[in-house]
Amino acid sequence: MPHNPYSRLFAIPGATAFTLGNLVARLPMGMFSVSAVIMISGARGSYALAGAVTATGLAATAVVAPWTARLVDRHGQARVAVPATLVAALGSLSLVLGVRYGAPDWTLFASYAATATTPNTGGMSRARWAHLLKGDARAVHTANSFEQAADELCFMLGPVLAAFLCGTFFPQAGTLIGVVLLVTGVLVFAAQRATEPPPHDRRDPTDTSAATKSLLRARGMPALLIGFLATGAVFGSLEVVTIAYADGQGHKAAAGVVLALQAAGSCAAGLVYGAAKPRGSLGRRHVLCAAAMAAVMTLPLLAVASTGSLIVLSVALLCAGMATAPTMVTAMTLVQRRTPEGRLNEGMTLAVTGLLGGIACGAACGGWAVEHLGTAAGYGVPVAAACCALLLSSAQACATSTRARLRRRRPAPPHVSSAV
């Protein structure tokens, strides 16, 4: 076997095929919202309407995505992901037709809400790695790092591709190409049946995981999900504040490039982190990564407050991004550890839902801070959110350590002789 940990991953038969399909399916995730805003605002002349439509889609995803993931766990990835993707594709096509032919505004909300059935392709890919690499903690660490880097890459390239297509060809081009990529990628991914984890029907009375009716009640999961909420607030606030700051400097068009540097730093750090051998317990690594994220999030604030230079801010965001991927990798690995067997897609989709909710809250808080306190002070919002994530991870690690000590100190039950 090759010594490169990533080469070892893709030496597994079928791994390259399902990864390529998943990357194609994941790229549109960064395209749809940008394409919808450009398309709706251009046709209706209202950014407020465009923002409300995309926010409705995000809210619908937060409700529908965990149910879709639960069906994936129960019936299998291919059987659920393909029809769910087709429903989402029809919703996107309905949105295009509604905008193109001047349909009432409520039809745009209904159409975009229908796209909430889009399956969590990143979560399904992580579930495949967990199935293929069961028992190999280091390989799972490398796989999760690769998936996080892939997320960063897709969300970095997606908006750029969407803006290019909508601006170069016609406003609906970004959505239409996104639909083609999504359906094609999911079909290729679902066709790789040899690497698909087996379905887990919890209606079986012998199934021990059926006792946990909701993953929100699983030990350690609520704190983890709140941590994802705080981490998402870092991303959402950083994006809004950076766009506002670039606009205030007279370089609004450069905001996308500046944010892409932050995503590029995260992508590179994720790949390096995956190649390194993990040391220490997973909980301790999570605390250290969260501490690093809280520390480096002060760099953009210092850059803006001390220099006011967009170039210096770009370098600061590049460095700040290098701590986000390791934090996400360790958090996702914790979710995998604490999710009952057969419910992995559901657990990771709940994590992504928490992340999306945090992005929405962070964007709102960042916008308020920019409007009332100024763009420079707005960079205090991601710092505060990162500190919240650090406090949550530290409290969770302390609670886990305390429980472990109590279990070790608990006296063994007395031995009862069976002699007559």
Secondary structure, DSSP 8 states (H G I E B T S, - for coil): --SSHHHHHHTSTTHHHHHHHHHHHHGGGGTHHHHHHHHHHHHHS-HHHHHHHHHHHHHHHHHHHHHHHHHHHHH-HHHHHHHHHHHHHHHHHHHHHHHHTT--HHHHHHHHHHGGG---HHHHHHHHHHHHTTT-HHHHHHHHHHHHHHHHHHHHHHHHHHHHHHHHT-TTHHHHHHHHHHHHHHHHHHH-GGG------TTSTT-GGGG---GGGSTTHHHHHHHHHHHHHHHHHHHHHHHHHHHHTT-GGGHHHHHHHHHHHHHHHHHHHHHS---S-HHHHHHHHHHHHHHHTHHHHHHHHHT--HHHHHHHHHHHHTTHHHHHHHHHHHHHHHS-TT-HHHHHHHHHHHHHHHHHHHHHHHHHHHHHH-HHHHTHHHHHHHHHHHHHHHHHHHHHHHHHHHHHHS----------
